[in-house]
Amino acid sequence: MTVNPKVNPKKLRPYDTPPKRRRSPIPGAPDSAANGFLAAAAIWFSLASGLGVLAILLRIGHFNITFPLGLFELAFQLDERRVDTAFVNATVYGWLTNAGFAAIVFMTPRLTGRRLVGVPGLNIANAIWNLTLLGGLAALTVFDLGPNQPLTAIPWLMTGGLAFAALIVTGSVLATIGSSLRTAYVSVWFACIALLGLLGMLGLIATVGIVDWFIHFDELPLALFSAFVERAIPALWLLGMAYAMLHYVVPRAVGHPLASGGLAILTWLAWLVLAPASALAALADPSIPFFVVTIGAVATMLLLLPASFAVVNLTSTVRGRWSVLLGPGPAAAAFVSVVFLLASTLLAGIRSLEDVATFVGGTEWDNGLFIWTMYGAFTLSALAIAQHAFPRTLKRAWSPTLLSAAAMWLVFVGVTVAGVALMGGGIAEGSFLAQGTASEDIDAGILGYQAVAFSAFGLVALGALAHLADMFLLFTSARPVEYAIPGASAAAVASH
C-alpha cells in the first residue's frame, strides 16, 4: 500500500484535534474591568464637556424646546435647567465616577497583591451603571425635575440601578481587600470610604424617591435633602477618590516613595471627619437650627487642612524630580490637580462665609467654582490615573504623546479661564443684584464673562476629544509589552 509521506495519519484522528476554546460572553480577564471603566469614562468625558459647552451657550442665548410625545401628557423638553442638570450628572456620574471605579479596580489588586474578586460581575456593573445613566439623562428631558438639585433629579428607579451597580463594585473591592485593609496603603483607605459614601448616598436617594412615590413629601424637605446630597457626593466620593488617585500616582510617576505615611494618614482622618460634616452647610433654611449650618460652614473651611497636608506630602515626594512636571504625563497632570484642589478648597471655604454666600450665592460664581473643582481638581487627577493605568491594563508601551500633552494643557487652560470668567461674572452679578438692577441689564452686564467662559470651556471639550483619541491610538497601535501581573505578591506589583 502506498502512503503519502506528506500526510501524518495521527492528525487525521478527530480526537487528536484540540478542542476550540470557548470565550465567555462576559469578560473575566484580570484588568478587563479597569479597561471597561476607563473606556466608558473617556466617552463620558467627551459627552459631559459637550453638554457643558451647550449649558454655557444657553446662558448666553436663552431658548426652550417642547415636543409632545403623545403619551400620558408627557413631552420632550430642552431648556437651560434641564441641560444644566444633564451636564452635572454626566460629569459626576458619567465621567468622574467611571474614572473612580477604574482607579479602584486598577489600584486594589496592585496594592494588596491579590486577584480582583468577581471581575465578570464588575463588567456587568459597568454595563448596568452606564446604560442606567443614559436612561436617566433621557428621563431628565421628559419628567418634572421638581425641587431637586441635579444629582437627585434622576428618577428613583434609575438611581436604584446606579446603587445596584455601585453595590457590585463595593462588594468586589471589599472581598478583594479582606483582612489586609488594616495594613493597606492609604489610597485603599481613601477609596473604600469614598466608595461606601457613594453607595450610601445613592441608596438614600433611591429610598427617598420610593417613599416620596407613595407619601408625597412637601417640597421643602425634598429641597433640603437634595441640597445636602449635592454637597455630600462631591465631598465624600469625588474628593476621596481624588486623594486616593493622587497618593497612588505621584510616588509612582516620580519614582519616589511617599514622603510621609503618617501625614497621609492624618490627611485621611481629617477628610473622613470633615467631609460628611461639610454637607450640612447646604441646609441654609430657617427651619434648620443655626448651629447645624454653622458646623457645616466650619467643616467646609477646615477641609483646607487635609488639602494642605496632601499638598505638602505630595510636593515633598517630588523632591529632586521636578523636571518630570515640565512635560506631559501623569506626574504633570497630578501636580496641576493638586494645585486646583488646594485652590478650589480655599474658594469653597470662602464661599461658606455668610456674607460671601449672600453676595455670590446663586450667581455665576458658583458655576465657576464647580468648573474649577470638577474639571480642575477632579478631572486632572482622573487624567493622571488614566495615563498611568491604561498602558498597564492593556500591556502596551506608552510614552507621552502630542495628544496626551494636548489633553492636559487644553483642559488646564480651558478650566482656568472659564472658571475665572464665571467667578468674575458672579461678582459682577452680585453687585448688580445688590443695586437692584433689572434682570435684562444684569444679563447684558455679564454677557462678556459668559462669552469668555463659553470659548474657554470649548477648549476643555477639545481636550476631552484629545484624551479619547489618545486612548484609542494606545489600544490600536502601541507596541505590546509585559507588566507585572497582579496577584503574585504585593512587593511585585506595588510599583505599578
Beta strands, then each sheet from edge to edge (+ up, - down):
strand 1: 65-68
strand 2: 75-78
sheet 1: 1+ 2-
end
